[in-house]
Structure formats: C-alpha cells, structure tokens
C-alpha cells in the first residue's frame, strides 16, 4: 500500500471538499491520506469521517508557514489533536492574519483602480484560512484577469503591486507547537525552499521528518533529500501537494509514499503522544 501525505481542501486553498479528497484518495488506490490545509484543521473532522467511510486511513495535519534565517519554511504537522488549546489559539491568530492580509491586498488593488472588495474574496473562499489563490480566483471570476497565472503575474507575486508579505512564526516555534499538540513535524518540499543548509538546523530544533518525495522534486533532488534525511536521522515522507483543480489537474496519488515510511511516521506520533502524557502527569504531581 501507499500514502499521499500532502493534500489540501477548500478549507484553505484547494478546490476539493474533504469528502472529495478522501474519495479520490481511495480511487487512486491509496491506503492512507493526510489533509494538510494551510494554518487550519477546520476540515479535519469531515475528512477523517470520510476516510473511515472510504476504508482508508486518514491523517489530520496542517501546513504552517514559518521562517528561519529570513527564509520562508513550511512545516507540516501530522496526527494533530484538533482540540489542543494552544494549537487552536495559534491557528486562530494565523487565520486572522490571513484575513487581514486579504484586506490589505484588496486595498492595494483598489488603489490600482480594480474594484475588488475583500468581502467578495471571503465569500468566494468560504473558509477561515484564505490566501492569495482566493484573491486570484476572485480577480478571474470578476473579469479582471483571464487566468490565475495572469492574476499572480500582474498583481500577487512577490514584488507585484498587490503583494503583501505573510506573518510567519519561527520554525522552532512551529515545531514546538506541533509537538505540543501531539504531532510530528516535517519540513515540506525542501527543494522549493532552496536552502538545504537549514535542514540540519531544523533537525537541531526537533524537526522529525523531511518531505523527500514531492511533485516538484526531480528524481535527483529526491535522492539528495533521502540521503540528507538519513544523515540527519529524520523520518521520510512524501506527498503530491494536491490543491484540487486549481493547478489544472488533480495531483493526488501522483506521489505514492511506500507504506513502511507511513508506518514509521505513525509510530513516531504514538511515541510523541505517550511522552506528552507522561509530561502532563509529571506536571500535575
């Protein structure tokens, strides 16, 4: 069996419902799938229920935007406790920042003569964790751009006139937050980060794993990250980073993580949860 451990739903910047993600995972022949929406676990309960009904293993995760050495780093958290108080508080803060960022982008677009209201983006997004893809979709649906690529190229990429920087937590904070919520922390798509020297540093912070397989990794890059994961004693993961139809075609199942790597990730999460229980009991005694 195989797993795809990097999937998004419409609760962040994907286009599929959590149920559609689970259905497509089963139809792709996957034995396990992880929902890793950006800065939210809003769709988690629906996803886990759908996976159970589809007869596959579902993993509740999230993709956190972090920073280290002035570099944006995405940290995937797996097997998170959605009721964890600190996690809920920090995700709510991230979501508020995302909503404020949409308002700032809309204001910049208005200054450019494009009458796009932030409320129109929120109505389209229908989630607590909106992002630039929702602004791009709104620009297309309202006739201001012909395609998502045009929207990003003209307005939304870094350095373009409607660009607004993200709020980022430190990488060490993100890793600690994931651990505190009973999860396992994995660096996402390191080839896109383009700073491999960060991997040992993040490992020193407690990073648990490295996403070696990704749709934008070449075979040579995958081999390099497999070697680096072994060198740093990190777990090995992989995922398609599917966003539904927003990137032209669904990528789910295009990365197929061998099952033994998924089992190792599960075992690490079980150890983390057990250690947290011991720490909590010690704190009460």
C-alpha angles and dihedrals in degrees: 000000000000139000136212108206104180115066135142133205134193088275085083125006102321127101101219124087115238087255092054091050091053093045093051091046090056092045090051088058095248120155094201138018134184126214107215107173118175114271094335145084091190094124095041101102092050091047095050091047091050092048090052090052091048092051097243133114114261124204123200110219143148136210112229124199109227139163137222127171090356089303125121110237126184116215119196117210118202133195092015124178103237091199094056107126099216092046091050091050095049094045090050089053091050091049092050090051090050091052091048089050090055089053091051092049091049090051091052091049090050089053087055090055097259109129099213115146121211088228089061089056092049091049090053094044097049091190141093094242108057122171145177094291089064091052089049092051091049091051090052098044091050093049099249093117133022097220143009089251090056091049092053095042095049102036121357111048120096108285094021119120098259096042116129120182121241128246107245132193117213116270091239090053092050092050092048091047092053091048091048089054090053095258141128118244120222130177109237125226098340092189089065091051088056095203110098091170087075094065097077089044092053089047088057088053089057102268108169104198151005128228099231098167117057133147091248095048117099119223089255092052091049090052090049093051093045088056092045092049090053091046092052093039092241129154115254121234139163141192143169096235087224115190096181115245096336092100097046100266136030111262097191111131094014086109113050114189112206110250098241091063089053090050090052090052091051091050091050090052091050090052091049093051091048091050091049090053091051090050092049092050091049091050091054096048 
